[in-house]
């Protein structure tokens, strides 16, 4: 199993080093940090012997959880940060969200509302944990590794 946060971290690290690794996982840390804190410490529903869908069900997301998830997975938010700070490693978060758009499915976990707050549209893609999603994750990592210089050349024009 290659969870999305690990995939994000690997891609961010390949492209931008340690800063890329950190910034590429920030959307998931912000988006799920409070939710998992609440599930573990307050509601005490987390049992690591069960599947994530049992101990962290989507129907337990409250308004604050959804706001944090939506804003942290918003391309608008991250492009604004990139525009303000002009740091290339911020692109690692943007790449993570783009990958997330296509590797989430409504039957397991809703994908990001990537145009939030303008829209809450969520693309229904292929889930990370499906066999196809796992293969796609590995392929994305391999392409990133093998094509790093070409990808960075393209990103240098952004």
Secondary structure by P-SEA (a helix, b strand, c coil): cccaaaaaaaaaaacccaaaaaaaaaaaaaacaaaaaaacccccccccccccccccccccccaaaaaaaaaaacaaaaaaaaaacccccaaaaaaaaaaaaaacccccccccccccccccccccccccccaaaaaaaaaaaaaaaaaaaaaaaaaaac
